[in-house]
Amino acid sequence: MKQRTPSRSHSGSEYETLPFFVAAFIIGLQLADFVPASGWWVFLGLALVGTALSFVLPLGGRAAWVPLLGCAIACGTFAGTIRAELPATPAELVPFDGSTGRLTGVCSGDFRPMARGGLSFTMSRPVYETASQEMALSCDIRVETRRTEILPEPGQKYSAAGTLSSGDSRRLARFKAAALGEATGSTTLEPSIHFLQKHTRDAISRLLPERHQGFMQGLLLGDTSRLSREDRRLFRDTGVSHLLAVSGQHLLVLAFVLTAILHWSGIPPISRALFTIAVLVGYALMTSGQPSVWRAVAMYVAVALSSLLEADPGPIRPVAAAALAVLLWNPAWVHHVGFQLSFIAVLGIVLGRPPLESLFLRLRLPRVPARYLAVSTAASLSTIPLVAWHFGIVPLAAFVVNPLVVWSFDFILPIGLFMVIMSVVWFQAGVFLAAGLALALDAFMAAVRAGAALPLALVDVGSIPAGVVAAAYAALLGIAAWHQQLSSAPARAVQPAPQSPAVSKASHSVPRAGRQPEKSAPTQDEVWPEARKDKPAEEPRLNPLTNDSLVEAIDGQLAVFPKRALKQQQGRIETMTFPVQALSPESQNIFHRLDDLTLETLRGQPDRLLEAHVYCMAMLGNELLSRVAVKLEPPPTPADIQVRRKAHNRFLALVLTSEAFFNSPLPGRATRAGIAMLIPQAYELHKIGCEMLYAFTKLRDEGKRLEHFEYRKAVLAWCRSLIDALATDEKRRRPVTKQEDPHES
């Protein structure tokens, strides 16, 4: 196999391209506000030129970012100008001044109470019907009504009957509505969605007491039209109003429930992901359609695709991909407060959780409470500057109330959804669930009211300069970067030695671990342990995972293999007897891919021997990282494993991650006897697999294929031992009841 010289080093210090591109794209959207709509073609040309320069000019280092960022800014400005709505002139509405008709559109922003009674709100994308005419207006309309039976909710579609006033150039046109009601769309899905929404509202009204109906409707549908003004103010002042905006937390709980049910049903990982995405999209359509819910859907899709297709899915790339998808769909959302708060909260959790968790751990908190408090505090801390900028308040009570109540949301939401379903299937069960749910909601509201009564629960800061907000976020980013630099400094300073004390500590039967000297390639009798019994233990061997050129060459070879249909034939490796369902979800996927590559298949396609061996090592590494590493004391964090090399193939990336695991101190944290025995065994298999991997880059004859199948059997035997060890460990930790005690008699 031809080896390619890497054009750049695969180091952990490489910049993420997509987040920088999205940041520059957002800058371009902001510039679009100062560019006439007719100038879109200029920025389209600049974007094409920047793309061409990225491929043509031999730029390296920081200079390579110049055309890329310029292209991103031009793309953002082009998207903002091409999708910009033309402002309406007063002359456009003058012919309809004083006319009576029906106005239909989407509520934009929160409603405002009027001094003389009633309320007002802004309606976007309005369609005005008067006499026999129907026209789509290109401007927002301010709707005023004395009727307060319906409280307009952002993103909901409403229809109002009344009189239109054209206004002037300094203020919006006004529509005085005598009647206001909800409107339905004309698309194919909207009647079905409206039916589900109505059924959900009816179930909540029939089963829950009136004091909880508005809150539960907002929790499930994002519709707070029935929430009282006192409760609305209470949630805002305590910083928990994010629970009433359907967002990532709602979809995450729903995705976990669906994934658990589908995993128990034996559905393959890819099918599980596709079904979950379909359900999440359907649930998003049922809600108010705010940017937060579509951000959450886009993020789940990005995470699912990256975990299935990408070798090294980082936490920032899915966030950036979701932001780009949402802004391409509707560039105007960049100014929406819901979009801004949603993404700021997620970025705050991703970047701010590690330093806060380290702080709480230094305060001697257990790891699980420390991580929970770090997530809650990071989300509140990251959104406070933006909340202060938009609303002029700082809800300090959020730091106390959110940790107290957010955990209960993880069972309140699924119980609420299950209650709605049971109201149709088995009404008595729905009543039983509603009784328990009402008690939980009472406790929830009591905690929120107690938080609102704390001193300095809400601080009114008025209007603050934009520079203060920018400085606050710069300080938060600086703290996160400083902590990241500190956490990675020990890993860079202490390079793995030829011997790994961690693996030696786990078992004295493994005298050597870690990276091996890069010398001559192993011979055929060195590949399998039985053939190496008479060899000295200190004989040097080449580990291909420590060589950048070999890693890139293997990665490039794996990229050219076309994907095979997994159900096209029956496999041969213990398919009927091996407990596949006992493996982790990703290992099940790898098992079926490996099972498809039979000995006959490898004889017909010899080059796939390399692919099969990477699958085998990836299954070993995935079981080690997903099921053994979590049993260590204390549990590892992503910062504990420093992967020095990257690969585009996600299965090879798993192998590289397991290599980094063995080169870290983590194996020495094993305290449970059964699991501590498995780690050195896994290391021996990993080391042998590395030697065979190097051999397979040169020879792929019949002897090598047979050696691979022997190695495959050894890996499956280790996986079976792991399954048994975990089952035994679970039984040992389970308390014994009187019925289970065999010596009771």
C-alpha positions in Angstrom: 0.0 0.0 0.0 1.4 3.3 -1.0 2.0 5.7 1.9 1.2 9.3 1.6 3.2 12.0 3.3 0.9 14.0 5.5 0.4 17.6 4.5 -0.1 18.7 8.0 0.4 17.3 11.5 -2.5 15.6 13.2 -2.2 17.4 16.4 -4.8 18.3 19.0 -4.0 22.0 18.5 -5.6 22.2 15.0 -8.2 24.9 14.7 -11.8 23.9 14.0 -12.7 25.1 10.5 -16.5 25.0 10.8 -17.0 27.1 13.9 -14.8 29.9 12.5 -16.7 29.7 9.2 -20.0 30.0 11.0 -18.8 32.9 13.1 -17.6 34.8 10.0 -21.0 33.9 8.3 -22.9 35.5 11.2 -20.7 38.6 10.8 -21.7 38.7 7.1 -25.4 38.5 8.1 -24.9 41.5 10.3 -23.2 43.4 7.4 -26.2 42.6 5.3 -28.3 45.2 7.3 -26.1 48.0 5.8 -26.1 46.7 2.2 -28.9 47.4 -0.3 -30.8 44.3 -1.4 -29.9 44.9 -5.0 -26.2 44.3 -4.2 -26.5 40.6 -3.6 -24.7 39.7 -6.8 -21.5 41.4 -5.6 -21.2 39.2 -2.6 -22.1 36.1 -4.5 -19.1 36.9 -6.8 -16.9 37.5 -3.8 -17.9 34.2 -2.3 -17.1 32.4 -5.5 -13.7 34.1 -5.7 -12.9 33.3 -2.1 -13.8 29.6 -2.7 -11.6 29.5 -5.8 -8.6 31.1 -4.0 -8.9 28.5 -1.2 -8.3 25.7 -3.8 -5.8 27.5 -6.1 -3.4 29.5 -3.9 -0.8 27.4 -2.1 -1.4 29.1 1.2 -0.3 27.6 4.5 -0.6 28.5 8.1 -2.6 31.5 9.1 -2.6 32.8 5.5 -4.9 29.9 4.5 -7.7 31.3 6.7 -7.9 34.6 4.8 -9.8 33.4 1.7 -11.9 31.0 3.8 -13.0 33.7 6.3 -13.5 36.2 3.4 -15.7 33.6 1.6 -17.7 33.0 4.8 -18.4 36.7 5.3 -19.4 37.1 1.7 -21.7 34.1 2.0 -23.4 35.5 5.1 -23.9 38.9 3.4 -25.3 37.3 0.3 -27.7 35.2 2.3 -28.8 38.2 4.3 -29.4 40.4 1.3 -31.1 37.8 -0.9 -33.5 36.9 1.9 -34.1 40.4 3.2 -37.6 41.6 3.4 -38.3 44.9 1.7 -39.7 47.5 4.0 -43.2 48.7 3.3 -43.7 52.3 2.5 -46.6 54.3 4.0 -48.0 54.7 0.4 -48.4 50.9 0.1 -51.0 50.8 3.0 -52.7 54.2 2.4 -55.4 52.8 0.0 -56.4 50.4 2.8 -56.4 53.0 5.7 -59.6 52.6 7.7 -60.7 49.4 5.8 -62.2 46.5 7.7 -61.0 42.9 7.1 -59.2 39.9 8.4 -55.5 39.8 9.2 -53.6 36.5 9.4 -50.0 36.1 10.4 -47.4 34.8 12.9 -46.9 36.4 16.3 -43.4 37.8 16.6 -42.0 38.6 20.1 -44.0 38.8 23.3 -47.2 40.6 23.7 -47.4 43.9 25.7 -50.3 44.9 28.0 -51.9 48.3 27.1 -52.5 51.0 29.6 -56.1 51.3 28.7 -56.7 47.6 28.9 -56.1 44.8 26.4 -52.8 43.8 24.8 -50.8 44.4 21.6 -48.3 42.3 19.7 -46.4 42.3 16.4 -47.6 40.1 13.6 -45.1 39.1 10.9 -45.7 37.8 7.4 -49.3 39.2 7.5 -51.9 38.4 4.9 -54.8 40.9 4.7 -58.2 40.1 3.4 -60.7 42.9 2.7 -63.7 42.8 0.5 -62.8 40.4 -2.4 -59.0 41.1 -2.2 -56.3 39.1 -0.5 -52.7 40.4 -0.4 -49.5 39.5 1.4 -48.0 42.5 3.1 -44.3 43.1 3.1 -44.2 44.7 6.6 -45.0 43.8 10.1 -48.3 45.0 11.6 -48.9 46.0 15.2 -52.1 44.2 16.4 -54.1 45.8 19.3 -57.1 44.1 20.9 -59.2 44.5 24.0 -59.8 40.7 24.2 -57.5 38.9 26.6 -59.0 35.4 26.3 -56.0 34.4 24.1 -52.5 35.5 25.0 -50.5 35.5 21.8 -47.4 33.2 21.9 -44.3 33.8 19.7 -44.3 31.6 16.7 -48.0 30.8 16.8 -50.3 31.7 13.9 -53.3 33.9 14.6 -56.2 35.5 12.7 -57.7 38.8 13.7 -60.8 40.6 12.5 -60.9 44.4 12.7 -59.8 47.7 11.2 -56.4 48.6 9.6 -54.6 51.9 10.2 -51.7 52.7 7.8 -49.6 54.7 10.3 -46.6 56.7 9.2 -42.9 56.1 8.5 -41.9 56.3 12.2 -44.1 53.5 13.5 -45.7 50.3 12.4 -49.1 50.1 10.8 -51.8 49.2 13.4 -54.7 46.8 13.3 -57.4 47.2 15.9 -58.8 43.7 16.3 -62.4 43.2 17.6 -61.8 39.4 17.6 -58.6 37.3 17.9 -58.3 33.5 17.4 -55.8 30.8 16.4 -55.3 30.2 12.7 -54.3 27.0 11.0 -52.2 26.7 7.8 -53.0 25.1 4.5 -50.2 22.6 4.2 -50.7 18.9 4.2 -49.2 18.3 7.6 -50.8 21.2 9.5 -54.3 19.7 9.9 -52.8 16.6 11.5 -50.4 18.7 13.7 -53.3 20.9 14.7 -55.3 17.8 15.7 -52.4 16.5 17.9 -52.0 20.0 19.5 -55.8 20.1 20.3 -55.8 16.6 21.7 -52.8 17.5 23.9 -54.5 20.6 25.2 -57.8 18.7 25.8 -55.9 15.9 27.7 -54.2 18.5 29.9 -57.5 20.3 30.6 -59.3 17.1 31.6 -56.6 15.5 33.7 -54.7 18.2 35.5 -56.0 20.8 38.0 -56.4 24.3 36.6 -53.4 25.6 38.5 -51.1 23.4 36.5 -52.8 23.4 33.0 -51.0 26.6 31.7 -47.6 25.4 32.9 -48.0 21.9 31.5 -49.2 23.2 28.2 -46.1 25.4 28.0 -43.9 22.6 29.0 -45.2 20.1 26.3 -46.1 22.5 23.5 -44.2 25.7 24.2 -47.5 27.5 24.3 -47.8 29.8 27.3 -51.0 31.5 26.2 -52.8 30.0 29.3 -50.0 30.8 31.7 -51.1 33.5 34.2 -49.1 36.7 34.3 -48.0 36.1 37.8 -46.5 32.7 36.8 -45.0 34.2 33.7 -43.3 36.9 35.8 -42.3 34.3 38.4 -40.5 32.1 35.8 -38.8 35.1 34.3 -37.5 36.5 37.6 -36.1 33.1 38.7 -34.5 32.3 35.3 -36.4 29.1 34.6 -38.5 30.4 31.7 -36.3 28.3 29.4 -38.3 25.3 30.4 -41.3 26.8 28.7 -39.5 27.2 25.4 -39.2 23.8 23.8 -35.5 23.4 23.2 -32.6 21.0 23.5 -33.5 19.8 27.0 -37.0 18.7 25.8 -35.6 16.9 22.8 -32.8 15.3 24.7 -35.1 13.7 27.2 -37.4 12.5 24.4 -34.4 11.1 22.5 -33.1 9.3 25.5 -36.5 7.6 26.1 -36.8 6.6 22.5 -33.3 5.3 22.3 -33.7 3.2 25.4 -37.0 1.7 24.1 -35.6 1.0 20.6 -32.3 -0.4 22.0 -34.4 -2.8 24.2 -36.4 -3.7 21.1 -33.1 -4.7 19.3 -33.3 -2.0 16.6 -29.9 -1.4 14.9 -28.2 1.9 15.7 -28.7 3.6 12.3 -32.4 2.7 12.2 -32.7 4.0 15.8 -31.2 7.3 14.8 -33.4 7.7 11.8 -36.6 6.9 13.7 -35.6 9.2 16.5 -34.9 12.0 14.1 -38.4 11.5 12.5 -40.1 11.6 15.9 -38.2 14.7 17.0 -39.1 16.6 13.8 -42.7 15.6 14.4 -42.6 16.9 17.9 -40.9 20.1 16.8 -43.8 20.7 14.4 -46.2 20.3 17.2 -44.6 23.1 19.2 -44.5 26.8 18.6 -41.7 26.5 16.1 -39.2 28.8 17.8 -35.5 28.8 16.8 -34.6 27.0 20.0 -36.5 23.8 19.0 -35.1 23.8 15.4 -31.7 24.4 16.8 -32.1 21.3 19.0 -33.4 19.2 16.1 -30.5 20.4 13.9 -28.0 19.7 16.6 -29.3 16.1 17.2 -29.1 15.4 13.4 -25.6 16.8 13.4 -24.5 14.8 16.4 -26.1 11.6 15.0 -24.5 12.0 11.6 -21.1 12.9 13.0 -21.1 10.0 15.4 -22.0 7.6 12.5 -19.9 9.2 9.8 -17.2 11.3 11.4 -14.1 9.9 13.0 -13.5 12.6 15.6 -16.8 14.3 16.4 -16.0 17.3 18.6 -18.6 19.1 20.7 -18.3 22.4 18.9 -18.8 21.2 15.4 -22.4 20.0 15.9 -23.3 23.3 17.4 -21.8 25.2 14.5 -23.5 22.9 12.0 -26.8 23.5 13.6 -26.4 27.2 13.7 -25.4 27.3 10.0 -28.5 25.1 9.0 -30.9 27.3 11.0 -29.5 30.5 9.6 -29.5 29.3 6.1 -33.2 28.4 6.5 -34.0 31.8 8.1 -31.2 34.4 8.3 -33.5 36.8 10.2 -33.3 34.5 13.2 -29.8 35.8 13.9 -31.6 38.8 15.6 -34.1 36.6 17.4 -33.5 36.5 21.2 -34.5 32.9 21.4 -31.9 31.9 18.8 -29.2 33.9 20.6 -30.0 32.5 24.1 -30.3 29.0 22.9 -26.9 28.8 21.2 -25.2 30.9 23.9 -26.5 28.4 26.6 -25.2 25.4 24.6 -21.8 27.0 24.0 -21.7 28.0 27.7 -22.2 24.4 28.7 -19.7 23.0 26.2 -16.9 25.5 27.1 -17.8 26.5 30.7 -18.6 23.1 32.2 -14.9 21.8 32.5 -13.5 24.7 34.6 -16.6 24.9 36.8 -16.5 21.1 37.4 -12.8 21.3 38.3 -13.7 24.1 40.8 -16.5 22.0 42.4 -14.3 19.0 42.6 -11.6 21.0 44.5 -14.4 21.9 46.9 -14.7 18.2 47.7 -18.0 17.6 45.9 -18.6 14.2 44.5 -18.2 14.0 40.7 -21.8 13.5 39.7 -23.2 16.5 41.8 -20.2 18.5 40.7 -20.9 17.9 37.0 -24.6 18.6 37.4 -23.9 21.9 39.2 -21.3 22.8 36.6 -23.7 22.3 33.7 -26.5 24.3 35.4 -24.1 27.1 36.5 -22.4 27.3 33.1 -25.8 27.7 31.3 -26.9 30.4 33.7 -23.6 32.3 33.7 -23.4 32.3 29.9 -26.9 33.7 29.3 -26.8 36.4 32.0 -25.0 39.1 29.9 -27.4 38.6 27.0 -30.5 38.6 29.3 -29.2 41.8 30.9 -28.7 43.3 27.4 -32.2 42.4 26.1 -34.4 42.7 29.2 -32.4 44.9 31.6 -32.5 42.3 34.4 -30.1 39.9 36.1 -32.0 36.9 37.6 -29.5 35.9 40.3 -32.0 33.4 41.7 -31.3 31.2 38.6 -28.1 30.0 40.2 -30.1 28.5 43.0 -33.5 27.6 41.4 -32.2 25.9 38.3 -30.1 23.2 40.2 -33.1 22.6 42.5 -35.8 22.1 39.8 -34.1 21.2 36.4 -33.4 17.6 37.4 -37.1 17.0 38.0 -37.8 18.0 34.4 -36.3 14.8 33.2 -39.2 12.8 34.5 -42.0 15.4 34.4 -41.7 15.7 30.6 -41.9 12.0 29.8 -44.7 11.4 32.4 -46.6 14.3 30.9 -46.3 12.9 27.4 -47.2 9.4 28.6 -50.2 10.9 30.4 -51.5 12.4 27.1 -51.1 9.1 25.3 -52.8 7.2 28.1 -55.8 9.6 28.0 -56.7 7.9 24.7 -55.5 4.4 25.3 -56.5 3.9 28.9 -58.1 6.8 30.6 -57.9 5.4 34.1 -54.1 5.1 33.8 -54.0 8.7 32.6 -55.8 9.8 35.7 -53.4 7.9 37.9 -50.4 9.5 36.2 -52.0 12.9 36.4 -52.4 12.6 40.2 -48.7 11.9 40.7 -47.7 14.5 38.2 -49.8 17.2 40.0 -47.8 16.4 43.2 -44.5 16.8 41.4 -45.7 20.1 39.8 -46.7 21.4 43.3 -43.2 20.7 44.6 -41.7 22.3 41.5 -43.7 25.5 41.9 -43.0 25.6 45.6 -39.2 25.5 44.9 -39.6 28.3 42.3 -41.6 30.5 44.6 -39.0 30.0 47.4 -36.3 31.0 45.0 -38.1 34.1 44.0 -38.4 35.1 47.7 -34.6 35.1 48.2 -32.8 38.5 48.7 -31.5 39.9 45.4 -33.3 37.3 43.4 -33.7 39.8 40.6 -31.5 42.8 40.0 -32.7 45.5 37.6 -29.7 46.9 35.6 -31.6 48.9 33.1 -29.9 49.6 29.8 -26.3 48.4 29.6 -23.8 49.3 26.9 -23.0 46.7 24.2 -19.3 47.0 25.1 -20.0 45.7 28.6 -21.7 42.6 27.2 -18.8 42.0 24.7 -16.3 42.4 27.5 -18.2 39.9 29.7 -18.2 37.3 27.0 -14.5 37.9 26.2 -13.7 37.3 29.9 -15.7 34.1 30.0 -14.0 32.8 26.8 -10.6 33.8 28.3 -11.3 31.8 31.4 -12.4 28.7 29.4 -9.3 28.9 27.2 -7.0 29.4 30.2 -8.5 26.3 31.8 -8.2 24.3 28.6 -4.5 25.3 28.4 -3.9 24.3 32.0 -5.7 20.9 31.6 -3.7 20.0 28.5 -0.4 21.3 29.8 0.4 18.2 31.9 -0.4 15.9 29.0 1.9 17.8 26.7 4.7 18.0 29.3 4.7 14.3 30.2 5.1 12.2 27.1 4.2 8.5 27.3 7.2 6.4 28.2 8.1 3.1 26.6 6.7 1.4 29.7 3.2 2.3 31.0 3.0 2.2 34.8 -0.7 2.4 34.6 -1.2 -0.9 32.8 1.6 -2.5 35.0 -0.3 -1.3 38.0 -3.5 -2.9 36.8 -1.8 -6.3 36.4 1.8 -7.5 37.1 1.4 -9.9 34.2 1.8 -7.1 31.7 5.4 -6.0 32.0 5.3 -3.5 29.1 2.8 -1.1 27.6 2.6 2.2 25.9 4.3 3.1 22.7 6.9 0.7 21.2 10.1 1.8 19.4 9.5 2.3 15.7 12.0 -0.2 14.2 11.8 -3.1 11.8 8.5 -4.7 10.9 7.5 -7.9 12.6 7.9 -11.2 10.9 5.0 -13.6 10.4 6.0 -15.7 13.4 5.8 -12.7 15.7 2.2 -11.8 14.9 0.4 -14.3 17.1 1.3 -15.0 20.8 1.8 -18.7 20.3 4.5 -17.9 17.7 6.2 -15.5 20.0 6.6 -17.6 23.1 10.3 -18.2 22.6 11.0 -14.6 21.6 12.6 -12.2 24.2 10.1 -9.9 25.8 12.2 -6.8 25.0 12.3 -7.4 21.2 11.3 -4.1 19.5 8.3 -4.0 17.2 6.7 -1.3 15.2 3.4 0.2 16.3 1.8 1.8 13.2 -0.5 3.9 15.4 2.6 6.0 16.5 3.6 6.9 12.9 1.8 9.8 11.2 2.6 8.5 7.7 1.2 5.0 8.4 -1.9 6.4 10.1 -2.7 8.6 7.2 -2.0 5.8 4.7 -4.3 3.4 6.5 -6.9 6.1 6.8 -6.7 6.8 3.1 -7.0 3.2 2.2 -10.1 2.8 4.3 -11.7 5.7 2.6 -11.7 4.1 -0.8 -13.6 1.0 0.3 -17.3 1.2 -0.8 -19.8 0.5 1.9 -21.4 -2.9 1.8 -25.0 -3.7 2.5 -25.0 -5.5 5.9 -28.1 -7.7 5.1 -26.9 -9.0 1.8 -25.6 -12.3 3.3 -25.3 -14.2 6.5 -22.1 -14.0 8.4 -20.1 -16.8 9.9 -18.7 -15.7 13.2 -20.8 -17.0 16.0 -23.8 -15.1 14.7 -26.3 -17.4 16.2 -24.5 -18.0 19.6 -22.7 -14.7 20.4 -24.8 -12.4 22.6 -24.8 -9.4 20.2 -27.5 -7.5 22.1 -25.3 -7.5 25.2 -22.7 -5.3 23.4 -22.9 -1.5 23.4 -24.9 0.0 20.5 -21.8 1.1 18.5 -20.2 -2.4 19.0 -23.3 -4.0 17.7 -22.9 -2.0 14.5 -19.2 -3.0 14.3 -20.1 -6.6 14.9 -22.5 -6.8 12.0 -19.9 -5.1 9.7 -17.3 -7.5 10.8 -19.7 -10.5 10.5 -20.3 -9.5 6.9 -16.6 -9.8 6.0 -16.4 -13.6 5.9 -13.3 -15.6 4.9 -14.8 -16.1 1.4 -15.4 -12.3 1.1 -11.8 -11.5 2.1 -10.5 -14.1 -0.4 -12.5 -12.4 -3.2 -11.5 -8.9 -2.0 -8.1 -9.2 -0.3 -7.7 -5.5 0.3 -10.6 -5.6 2.7 -8.5 -7.5 5.2 -7.2 -4.2 6.5 -10.8 -3.0 6.9 -11.8 -6.1 8.8 -8.9 -5.9 11.1 -9.6 -2.2 11.9 -13.3 -3.2 12.7 -12.0 -5.9 15.0 -9.7 -3.5 16.9 -12.4 -0.8 16.9 -14.9 -3.2 18.6 -12.2 -4.0 21.3 -11.5 -0.3 21.8 -15.2 0.7 21.9 -16.1 -1.9 24.5 -13.1 -0.8 26.5 -13.9 2.9 26.4 -17.7 2.7 26.7 -18.1 -0.1 29.3 -14.8 -0.5 31.1 -13.6 3.1 31.4 -16.9 4.2 33.0 -16.2 1.7 35.9 -12.9 3.3 36.8 -12.6 5.3 40.0 -12.9 8.2 39.5 -14.6 8.1 36.2 -12.5 9.6 33.3 -13.3 12.9 31.5 -12.4 13.7 27.9 -9.4 15.7 29.1 -7.9 12.5 30.6 -7.4 10.9 27.1 -5.1 13.0 24.8 -5.4 11.6 21.3 -2.3 12.7 19.4 -3.3 11.7 15.9 -6.6 12.0 14.1 -8.3 10.0 11.4 -11.2 10.6 9.1 -12.4 7.0 9.4 -14.3 6.8 12.7 -13.4 3.1 13.3 -9.7 3.9 13.0 -10.3 6.9 15.3 -11.7 4.4 17.9 -8.5 2.4 17.6 -6.4 5.6 18.1 -8.5 6.6 21.1 -7.9 3.2 22.7 -4.2 3.6 22.0 -4.3 6.9 23.9 -6.2 5.2 26.7 -3.4 2.7 27.3 -0.9 5.6 27.2 -2.7 7.4 30.0 -2.9 6.8 33.7 -6.5 5.6 33.4 -5.8 1.8 33.5 -4.4 2.2 37.0 -7.8 3.5 38.3 -9.4 0.0 38.0 -10.5 -1.0 41.5 -12.9 -3.9 40.7 -11.2 -7.2 40.5 -13.0 -8.6 37.5 -12.6 -5.5 35.5 -9.0 -4.9 36.5 -8.1 -8.3 35.0 -9.7 -7.4 31.7 -7.7 -4.3 31.1 -4.2 -6.0 30.7 -5.9 -8.6 28.6 -7.3 -5.9 26.3 -3.9 -4.3 26.2 -2.3 -7.5 25.0 -4.9 -7.9 22.3 -4.5 -4.3 21.3 -0.7 -4.6 21.1 -1.0 -7.8 19.0 -3.6 -6.1 16.8 -1.2 -3.2 16.2 1.5 -5.6 15.1 -0.9 -7.4 12.8 -2.2 -4.1 11.4 1.3 -3.2 10.3 1.8 -6.6 8.7 -1.5 -6.3 6.8 -0.3 -3.1 5.2 2.3 -5.2 3.3 0.9 -8.8 3.0 -2.6 -10.0 2.6 -2.2 -13.6 1.7 -4.1 -16.6 3.0 -1.9 -17.0 6.0 -2.6 -13.4 7.1 -6.4 -14.0 6.6 -6.3 -17.0 8.9 -4.3 -15.1 11.5 -6.9 -12.3 11.4 -9.7 -14.8 12.0 -7.8 -16.2 15.0 -7.4 -12.7 16.3 -11.1 -12.1 15.7 -12.0 -15.1 17.8 -9.8 -13.8 20.6 -11.4 -10.4 20.6 -14.9 -12.0 20.6 -13.8 -14.2 23.5 -12.6 -11.1 25.4 -16.0 -9.4 24.7 -17.8 -12.4 26.1 -15.6 -12.3 29.2 -16.4 -8.6 29.6 -20.2 -9.3 29.3 -19.9 -12.0 32.0 -17.7 -9.9 34.3 -20.1 -7.0 34.1 -23.1 -9.3 34.8 -21.2 -10.8 37.8 -20.3 -7.3 39.1 -23.9 -6.2 38.8 -25.1 -9.2 40.8 -22.4 -8.7 43.4 -23.5 -5.1 44.0 -27.2 -5.9 44.0 -28.6 -6.3 47.6 -29.7 -9.9 48.5 -33.3 -10.2 49.7 -34.6 -13.0 51.9 -36.1 -14.8 48.9 -32.7 -14.8 47.2 -30.7 -16.1 50.2 -30.2 -19.8 49.6 -29.2 -20.3 53.3 -32.4 -18.8 54.7 -33.8 -22.3 55.5 
